[in-house]
Amino acid sequence: MTSRAHIAMFSIAAHGHVNPSLEVIRELVARGHRVTYAIPPIFADKIAETGAEVKPWNSTLPSPDDDPEAWGSTLLDNVEPFLDDAIQALPQLIEAYEGDEPDLVLHDIASYPARVLAHRWGVPAVSLSPAMVAWEGYEKEVAEPMWAEPKKTERGRAYYARFQAWLEGNGITRHPDPFVGRPDRSIVLIPKALQPNADRVDETVYSFVGACQGDRPAEGGWQRPPGAEKVALVSLGSAFTKQPGFYRECVKAFGDLPGWHLVLSIGKHVDPAGLGDVPANVEVRSWVPQPAILKQADLFVTHAGAGGSQEGLATATPMIAVPQAADQFGNAEMLRSLGVARYLPTEEATGEALREAALALVGDPEVARRLKIQAELLREGGTRRAADLIEAELPARQG
């Protein structure tokens, strides 16, 4: 049995970055480790429920309650806030852990200070990736083309110079790109089936453990209404939910479809009144207990975030993927290639197209067969294997 250790987890205040790791943290606590979790206060209660000790710090990133437009629209708009936040967070985290340094650092992919701290403390760092990871050739095929134009601009050059100076000031000589994108060790909290070019991923660095999601009973339950022959859930996750036009198309698609009940999760940035007349078979919510609904749903219209994609596969629910940002486009392609989803760009997701895709998917025995296979393939070890792999990275104790 592994002796009790102090494991420190670092993440940002975003549901898609926090939720995938919660069951792993709960398991490490159950195994007797002291786990501290550095997180902004908005997530303190959620973390405390796992048994981990919260180390709060103040973030400058847009919060989950902010308008998604706060993230801007360009690549530099998206990445600069993470560097700004990391630079201002580091002194807070140094102070929070003064005299309480851990044996091992766990960190979300967006937590730059965590790797700096691990270097300062001389302890191992393990990334917990909630999304796809880099493969051999990723830089040439994806990163370099994406960054070619921004790197030529004065703003882009200033971003890299500031990042490099911050790293060097903390004794790290790596270039920012591999610092962010190439961890020394990573536990990947998605099934291998959702990883592009999985055959080119270095599995001495990256270990796929599949979904580590619990039932999340604290979120509450859900019951299929009497008379509902088919249930469709529509959710664009927690961040990029400001899509009133898309939600109106969903109401058109399912609102008068005989025997169907639609659960429409619209987030906090859309006024339900803006959806117009909503039929009785449409249930409009600002938030839903997603796992509970998916266990009973016949169709999932999703933004194809890593968490939602896994939940759709794990519950063998056919999906219509309508990606909004980041890795969601790649996930949507993977779901389509697995034969378990239709991919509809937002601008093509009309009521007619959504209805046509829904009826084709739900009535197709081949889709059902492929979903059953994928649900079985998700058993890649999950939470227990993730905890085993983390324990294997703990430094040997001096006796």
C-alpha positions in Angstrom: 0.0 0.0 0.0 1.2 3.5 -0.9 2.1 5.6 2.1 0.0 8.8 2.8 1.2 11.7 0.7 0.4 15.3 0.2 -0.9 15.8 -3.4 -1.7 19.3 -4.6 -4.2 19.8 -7.5 -4.4 23.1 -9.5 -7.1 24.1 -11.9 -9.0 27.1 -13.2 -12.6 28.1 -12.4 -14.3 26.4 -15.4 -16.7 23.5 -15.2 -15.2 21.7 -18.2 -11.8 21.8 -16.4 -12.9 21.0 -12.9 -15.6 18.3 -13.3 -13.5 15.7 -15.1 -11.0 15.5 -12.2 -13.5 15.4 -9.3 -13.8 11.6 -9.0 -10.1 11.2 -9.2 -9.6 13.6 -6.3 -12.3 11.9 -4.3 -10.6 8.5 -4.9 -7.2 9.8 -3.8 -8.7 11.2 -0.6 -10.5 7.9 0.0 -7.1 6.2 -0.3 -5.8 8.2 2.6 -3.8 10.9 0.9 -4.0 14.5 2.0 -5.2 16.3 -1.1 -5.2 20.1 -1.4 -6.9 21.8 -4.3 -6.0 25.3 -5.4 -9.1 26.8 -7.0 -10.9 30.2 -7.1 -13.6 30.5 -4.4 -16.6 30.1 -6.8 -15.7 26.4 -6.9 -14.8 25.9 -3.3 -17.9 24.1 -2.2 -17.8 21.7 -5.2 -14.1 20.8 -4.3 -14.8 20.5 -0.6 -17.4 17.8 -1.4 -14.6 15.5 -2.6 -12.9 15.7 0.8 -10.0 17.7 -0.5 -8.8 20.8 1.4 -9.4 24.0 -0.6 -6.6 26.5 -1.2 -8.5 29.5 -2.5 -6.9 32.1 -4.9 -8.2 35.0 -6.8 -8.4 34.7 -10.6 -8.7 37.4 -13.3 -10.1 35.0 -15.9 -13.8 35.4 -16.9 -15.9 33.4 -14.6 -18.5 30.7 -15.6 -21.2 33.3 -15.0 -19.7 35.9 -17.3 -20.9 36.4 -20.9 -18.8 34.1 -23.2 -18.0 37.1 -25.4 -15.7 38.2 -22.6 -13.2 35.7 -24.1 -12.9 37.7 -27.3 -12.7 36.3 -30.8 -9.1 35.8 -31.9 -6.5 33.3 -30.8 -4.5 35.9 -28.9 -7.7 37.1 -27.2 -8.2 33.6 -26.0 -4.6 32.9 -24.7 -3.5 36.2 -23.3 -5.9 36.0 -20.3 -4.4 32.7 -19.2 -0.9 34.1 -19.1 -2.1 37.3 -17.3 -3.9 35.1 -14.8 -0.9 32.8 -14.3 1.5 35.7 -13.6 -0.8 37.3 -11.0 -1.8 33.9 -9.5 1.8 32.6 -8.9 2.6 34.8 -5.9 -0.8 33.9 -4.3 -0.1 30.2 -4.7 3.5 30.5 -3.4 2.2 32.1 -0.3 -0.7 29.6 0.1 1.8 26.7 0.1 4.6 28.3 2.1 5.7 25.6 4.5 3.1 23.2 3.1 4.8 22.0 -0.1 3.3 18.9 -1.6 5.0 15.6 -2.6 3.3 15.7 -6.1 1.6 18.3 -8.2 -1.5 17.5 -10.3 -2.7 20.1 -12.7 -5.2 20.9 -15.3 -3.9 21.7 -18.8 -4.8 25.4 -18.3 -2.9 25.8 -14.9 0.4 27.3 -15.9 1.5 28.2 -12.4 1.3 24.5 -11.3 4.2 23.4 -13.5 6.2 26.5 -12.3 5.5 25.5 -8.7 6.5 21.9 -9.3 9.8 23.1 -10.7 10.4 25.4 -7.8 9.6 22.7 -5.3 11.5 20.0 -7.1 8.5 17.6 -7.1 6.9 15.6 -10.0 4.1 17.2 -12.0 1.3 15.2 -13.6 -1.2 16.8 -16.0 -4.8 15.7 -15.8 -6.0 16.4 -19.3 -9.8 16.8 -19.8 -9.4 16.9 -23.6 -7.4 15.6 -26.5 -3.6 15.7 -26.3 -0.8 16.3 -28.7 0.4 13.5 -31.0 3.7 13.1 -32.9 3.4 15.6 -35.6 0.8 17.8 -33.9 3.0 20.9 -33.9 3.6 20.7 -37.7 0.0 19.8 -38.6 -2.0 22.0 -36.2 0.0 24.4 -33.9 2.3 25.9 -36.4 -0.3 26.7 -39.1 -2.6 28.1 -36.3 0.1 30.3 -34.9 1.8 31.4 -38.2 0.0 34.7 -38.5 -0.3 35.7 -34.8 3.4 35.1 -34.3 4.2 37.7 -37.1 2.3 40.5 -35.3 3.8 42.8 -32.7 1.1 41.7 -30.2 2.0 38.0 -30.8 5.7 38.6 -30.4 5.0 40.5 -27.2 2.9 37.6 -25.8 5.7 35.2 -26.4 8.4 37.5 -25.0 6.4 38.0 -21.8 5.7 34.3 -21.4 9.4 33.4 -22.0 10.5 36.1 -19.5 8.1 34.8 -16.9 9.4 31.2 -17.3 13.0 32.2 -17.2 12.4 34.3 -14.1 11.3 31.1 -12.5 14.2 29.1 -13.6 12.5 27.4 -16.6 14.4 27.4 -19.9 11.7 25.6 -22.0 10.0 27.5 -24.8 6.3 28.4 -23.9 4.9 26.1 -26.6 6.2 22.8 -25.2 5.8 24.1 -21.7 2.0 24.4 -22.3 1.5 21.5 -24.8 4.1 18.9 -23.8 3.8 17.7 -20.2 6.4 15.3 -18.8 3.5 13.0 -17.7 -0.2 13.1 -18.4 -3.3 11.2 -17.3 -5.8 11.7 -20.1 -9.4 11.7 -18.8 -11.0 10.9 -22.1 -11.5 7.6 -23.9 -8.9 6.8 -26.6 -11.8 6.7 -29.0 -12.1 10.5 -28.8 -8.4 11.1 -29.4 -7.4 12.2 -32.9 -4.4 10.2 -34.3 -4.4 8.0 -31.2 -1.9 5.7 -32.9 0.7 8.6 -32.9 0.3 9.5 -29.2 3.3 8.7 -27.0 1.8 6.4 -24.4 5.0 6.5 -22.2 3.9 10.1 -21.5 0.1 10.0 -22.0 -2.1 7.3 -20.3 -5.8 7.2 -21.4 -8.0 6.2 -18.5 -11.4 7.0 -20.1 -14.2 8.7 -18.3 -13.8 9.3 -14.6 -17.3 10.6 -14.0 -19.4 9.8 -11.0 -23.2 9.8 -10.9 -23.1 13.4 -9.5 -26.1 12.8 -7.2 -25.8 16.3 -5.8 -27.0 17.7 -9.1 -30.4 16.0 -8.6 -32.5 13.6 -10.6 -34.9 13.8 -13.5 -38.0 11.8 -14.5 -39.2 11.2 -18.1 -42.7 12.8 -18.3 -45.7 10.4 -18.7 -46.4 9.8 -22.4 -43.0 10.8 -23.6 -42.0 8.1 -26.1 -38.7 9.8 -27.0 -36.6 12.3 -25.1 -34.1 14.7 -26.6 -31.6 16.7 -24.5 -30.1 19.9 -26.0 -27.1 21.3 -24.1 -24.2 23.5 -25.3 -22.3 23.0 -22.0 -21.5 25.7 -19.5 -19.5 28.3 -21.5 -20.6 29.0 -25.1 -24.3 28.9 -24.4 -25.4 32.3 -25.8 -27.2 30.9 -28.9 -30.8 32.0 -28.8 -31.2 31.5 -32.6 -30.0 27.9 -32.3 -32.4 27.2 -29.4 -35.3 28.5 -31.5 -34.4 26.1 -34.2 -34.4 23.2 -31.6 -37.9 24.2 -30.6 -38.9 24.1 -34.3 -37.3 20.7 -34.7 -38.9 19.0 -31.7 -41.8 21.2 -30.7 -44.5 19.5 -32.7 -42.9 16.1 -33.1 -45.4 13.5 -32.0 -44.3 11.5 -29.0 -41.1 13.5 -28.3 -40.2 15.5 -25.2 -37.4 18.1 -25.5 -35.2 19.2 -22.6 -33.6 22.5 -23.6 -30.7 23.7 -21.5 -30.1 27.3 -22.5 -27.6 28.5 -19.9 -27.6 31.9 -18.0 -27.2 34.3 -20.9 -30.4 33.7 -22.9 -33.9 34.9 -21.8 -36.5 32.1 -22.2 -38.9 34.8 -23.4 -36.8 35.3 -26.5 -37.6 31.7 -27.6 -41.2 32.7 -28.5 -44.1 30.4 -27.9 -42.8 27.2 -26.5 -45.0 24.0 -26.9 -45.9 22.0 -23.8 -43.5 19.2 -24.8 -40.5 21.5 -24.5 -38.9 21.9 -21.0 -36.7 25.0 -20.9 -34.0 25.1 -18.2 -31.0 27.3 -17.5 -29.2 24.2 -16.2 -29.9 20.5 -16.1 -28.7 17.4 -14.2 -27.1 16.1 -17.5 -26.1 12.5 -16.4 -29.5 11.8 -15.0 -31.2 12.9 -18.2 -28.9 11.1 -20.5 -29.5 7.8 -18.8 -33.1 8.1 -20.0 -32.6 10.1 -23.3 -32.9 8.8 -26.8 -31.0 11.7 -28.4 -28.3 14.2 -27.2 -27.8 17.5 -29.1 -24.4 18.5 -27.8 -21.6 21.0 -28.4 -19.3 18.0 -28.3 -17.2 19.1 -25.3 -15.0 16.3 -23.9 -17.3 15.8 -20.9 -20.5 15.7 -22.8 -19.1 13.5 -25.6 -18.0 11.0 -23.0 -21.3 11.0 -21.3 -23.1 10.5 -24.6 -20.9 7.5 -25.4 -21.1 6.1 -21.8 -24.9 6.1 -21.9 -25.0 4.9 -25.5 -27.0 8.0 -26.6 -27.0 8.9 -30.3 -25.7 12.5 -30.7 -26.0 15.5 -33.0 -22.8 17.4 -32.6 -23.0 21.2 -32.9 -19.5 22.4 -31.8 -18.9 26.0 -30.6 -15.2 26.4 -29.8 -11.8 24.9 -29.1 -11.5 21.1 -29.1 -15.2 20.6 -29.8 -14.8 20.6 -33.6 -12.3 17.8 -33.3 -14.5 15.9 -30.9 -17.5 16.3 -33.3 -15.4 14.8 -36.1 -14.4 11.9 -33.9 -18.0 11.2 -32.9 -19.0 11.3 -36.6 -16.2 9.0 -37.6 -17.3 6.5 -34.9 -20.7 6.3 -36.6 -22.6 7.5 -33.4 -23.3 11.1 -34.3 -24.2 13.6 -37.0 -22.1 16.8 -37.2 -24.0 20.0 -37.9 -22.2 23.3 -37.9 -24.2 25.9 -36.0 -25.2 27.8 -39.1 -26.6 24.6 -40.7 -28.4 23.5 -37.6 -31.9 24.5 -38.8 -35.1 23.0 -37.4 -35.5 20.9 -40.5 -31.8 19.6 -40.4 -32.0 18.8 -36.7 -35.2 16.9 -37.1 -34.0 14.9 -40.1 -30.8 14.0 -38.2 -32.7 13.1 -35.1 -35.1 10.7 -36.8 -32.3 9.1 -38.8 -30.1 8.5 -35.8 -32.7 7.2 -33.4 -34.2 4.8 -35.9 -30.8 3.3 -37.0 -29.9 -0.1 -35.6 -26.3 0.3 -36.8 -25.9 3.5 -34.7 -27.3 1.6 -31.7 -24.8 -1.3 -32.3 -21.9 1.1 -32.6 -22.9 3.0 -29.4 -23.1 -0.3 -27.5 -19.5 -1.2 -28.6 -18.3 2.3 -27.6 -19.9 2.1 -24.2 -18.0 -1.1 -23.6 -14.7 0.4 -24.9 -15.0 3.2 -22.3 -14.0 0.7 -19.6 -10.3 1.8 -19.8 -9.8 1.7 -16.0 -11.4 5.1 -15.2 -11.1 6.6 -11.7 -9.2 3.7 -10.0 -6.6 3.4 -12.8 -6.1 7.1 -12.8 -5.4 7.0 -9.0 -3.1 4.1 -9.5 -1.1 5.9 -12.1 -0.9 9.0 -10.0 0.3 7.0 -7.0 3.0 5.4 -9.2 4.4 8.9 -9.8 4.8 9.7 -6.1 8.5 10.0 -5.1 9.9 7.2 -3.1 9.9 8.1 0.7 13.1 8.2 2.6 12.8 5.7 5.4 
